[in-house]
Amino acid sequence: MQKLIKTLTGVLALSVALVLVSCSSAPSAEELQALSDLKAEVASMEKTTADKQKELANLEKMLAEQNGKLQQCQSDQEAVKKALGGQ
């Protein structure tokens, strides 16, 4: 019996919640403006993210170039050492 009462109480609470949630059939002007503002913010953030990804790619490219130059310098240094008799 108590289980039935708990179940009926739960169903009643869920029904009331659904009725309260579905009272409005259209968004208000404030909600539409908030949505528009959020969409603009999302677009701005996506652009910033894309810009930062391009910047990261450029920095990684520069780092790879610098690492290549460093390896070439180390290779040249080893060649000079060998030419000088391994000092």
Contacts in CASP RR format, 6 or more apart in sequence:
PFRMAT RR
TARGET T0000
AUTHOR 0000-0000-0000
METHOD contacts of the structure
MODEL  1
MQKLIKTLTGVLALSVALVLVSCSSAPSAEELQALSDLKAEVASMEKTTA
DKQKELANLEKMLAEQNGKLQQCQSDQEAVKKALGGQ
27 35 0 8 1.000
81 87 0 8 1.000
END
